[in-house]
């Protein structure tokens, strides 16, 4: 993938990020998840700990934000 990716959401954890990813992909929006850096010790003790960035191609960012905004209960 050689497209410019834009952060459209910051999830509190992996589960929330996966729900948002599913929402976007169900509307044919490509999505990547990028965990925030946490210390390797924290990641061993609590896997999936920390926030996750939700990234989409720049040309799909407005639509992705609209979908996330209209599905705040997700």
N, C-alpha and C positions, 0 to 999 in steps of 0.2 A: 504494500500500500504506500503510494508515494504522494498522498494528499496531505494538505495542511490540516491537522486535527485541532479542534477547539474544545476547551472544557465547557460543558453546558450544565454540569451538576456536580456537587460534592456530596457523596453519600457518607453516612456515619460508619458504615461497615460493609462487608462483602454481601450480606443478604440484601440490604437495601439497594446496593449497586446492581445486583443481579435482577432485581425486580424492575429497576429503571431500564436496564439493558433489554429485558424482555419486552417492555412497553415499546421502546424505540424500534427494536428489530421486528415487532409485529406490524409496524408501519413502514417497513423496508428501509429503515435508517441504519446504516452501518455504525457500530458502536465498539469502542475499546474501553476496557477498564484498566486504570493505572493506580495501584495502591500508593498512598503516601509513604515515604520512607519512615520506617520505624527501626529501632535497633534490632539487630539479629537476635539478641537475647529475649526481647519482648515477643518477637515473632515465634520463637521456640516455645515460650511459656504460654502464650495466648495466640494461637494461629488465627489469622484474619483480623487481628487487632488493628485499629487505626482506620482512617478515612480512605476513601477510594474516589479518584477522579473519574468522571464519565466524560469520554471524549468522542466527538463525532466529526466528520468532514466539515470544513468551514461552510461549504455551500448548503449543508443540511442543518446548520446550527440553529437558525431561527425557527424552523419547523420543530426541531427537537425541544427547544425551550418552550414552545407553545404547547406541545404535547405534555411535557412534564408539568407545566403550570396548570393545565386543565385537569390533571390527574393527581392533585396534591394529596389525595387520600391514599395513594399507592404506598 
